């Protein structure tokens, strides 16, 4: 299943269960997104493969 996200989308990690918000979707790395985890003390987003993300309602 191909997942597409845009900046500001709420997402959930499929296997780990954490939630976050898409910070950026770099065009040269179309299969990844930068995600800010909710409840994280780290102020920097992390790069996550789109295959590991699903929309969070």
C-alpha positions, 0 to 999 in steps of 0.5 A: 500500500502506497502512503502519501503524506503532506506537511502537518498530517498526523501519523502513527507508526505501524509497528511501534505505535507512536504518533506524530506530525509530518514536519516535511516530505523531502522531494528527493526522498519520496519514500520517507518523511520527516516526523516530529514525534508526539511526547518526544523531548527531542526537538528535531524531527526524525526521518521515517520510511513512508511504509512504516506510517499510517494516517492517525485519526 
